[in-house]
Amino acid sequence: MYYIGVDLGTSSVKLILMEPTGDIVNTVSKTYPISFPKPGWSEQNPTDWYDKTCEGIKELIKDIDKDKVAGISFGGQMHGLVILDENDNVIRPAILWNDGRTTKECDYLNNEIGKDKLTEYTANIAFAGFTAPKLLWVKNNEPDNFKKIAKIMLPKDYIAYRLTGVHCTDVSDASGMLLLDVKKRDWSEEMINICKISRKQLPALYESYEKVGCITKEAAMELGLPDNVCVAAGAGDNAAAAVGTGTVGDGMCNISLGTSGTIFISSSNFSVDNNNALHSFDHADGYYHLMGCMLSAASCNGWWMDNILKDTDYKEAQSHITKDMLGNNHIYFLPYLMGERSPHNDPLARATFTGMTMDSTRTDMTQAVLEGVAFAIRDSFEIARSLGINITETKMCGGGAKSELWCTIMANVLGIKVHLLKSEEGPSMGAAMLAMVAAGEYENVKQAADSIVGICRTIEPEKDIADRYNSRYNTFKDIYPALKGVFEKM
């Protein structure tokens, strides 16, 4: 049998066709436009997502026996607001995760409702990218559209609805809406009241691996598939990627160095850190996870190489950074090109180079960029450790994980083993695995992960280098507090 994993990203949809063994049969990617109608705004047309997903599925399965496709599931960009009217038509373009228009609404939620109450209701506080502040923005700025809302959805859930006719979401993706009681895995009545909506406007909740239905006869005809194809609820992109890297079960860790960077820690138990520096979300395996999210990770190196150095040979630039240089660099880089989420929650934070002297070189600065991202990941790592979570190893994924040097830096900055994967397909792979569980191919998510995910290499920290990085991190963590007031003035 075959399973389709759909990764609905910000710039493109990536699809994977996979066998139960984890063997990849085909991959397809389709792009769609993103709109920036005003500074700080970010929107997309949900029908573009569906149209391109359908195009991708047709291309994905063109050379196989269509009757052997058993399941479809999704990993999707989180936090986006999709609103439908009573006829299930899209009311306005979706407001995306990286949209920054909700400053006033976040201030209202965090300061007037209060962070303590938000944490009690949802286990999290308000961030500009979350869904609830976007709902309040529509209420405050587009009251006619707000009155038309019959269903509130997340991006990937619009695809699931179009395929099945079911208004659904999963608990991992819903955790990032600020509308879910994460501990209870149910909608928060308090947040429903605060946002002036009703429970019937929210989709039905599922675990990520649960079947929500089968594709409709209409969708089956359009795609050339049988109408008994199982559709699983799917997960938010980070939770789906974690499934795809085998980060399920208690105390497992995955670090993603993509455009943004995340440290994802799975847990059997629900927990919240006192300062809400980490997101506390439900996981796609039926349990929980903590997540630190930095807004600029591999994109920092992309900015440095592409925009500043005008050099596309990343490997050559890093080849000059020798082992004896690790932990001995005198330059520090704050990686806050887009502001920062975890752990500072400061949209005004900015990137800086600090410590340059007359003998500083281009190589020193390239190294500082890689180290700065690793140090920022450690900020979240230390918060998890303060909660009593003992992390001794991590998987690595994302574009930055292709750099062995960066993975070596990460292993020594964190002082833990770093595992590189045999196959790294991100959220699409995790989505296909969730479809397998929903279709009965595996009993649960952990069994699927244990059977499919493989490690090709492990990088161990070296005591001398790790000790040097410990000393440097103690300096790094003092730089942001020292500059915070300066960022506010800027």
Secondary structure, 3 states (H helix, E strand, C coil): CEEEEEEECCCEEEEEEECCCCCEEEEEEEECCCECCCCCCCEECHHHHHHHHHHHHHHHCCCCCHHHEEEEEEEECCCCEEEECCCCCECCCEECCCCCCCHHHHHHHHHHHHHHHHHHHHCCCCCCCCHHHHHHHHHHHCHHHHHHCCEEECHHHHHHHHHHCCCEEEHHHHHHHCCEECCCCEECHHHHHHCCCCHHHCCEEECCCCEEEECCHHHHHHHCCCCCCEEECCEEHHHHHHHHCCCCCCCCEEEEECCCEEEEEEECCCCCCCCCCCEEEECCCCCEEEEEEECCCHHHHHHHHHHHHCCCCHHHHHHCCCHHHCCCCCCEEECCCCCECCCCCECCCCCEEECCCCCCCHHHHHHHHHHHHHHHHHHHHHHHHHCCCCCCEEEEECHHHHCHHHHHHHHHHHCCEEEEECCCCCHHHHHHHHHHHHCCCCCCHHHHHHHHCCEEEEECCCHHHHHHHHHHHHHHHHHHHHHHHHHHHC
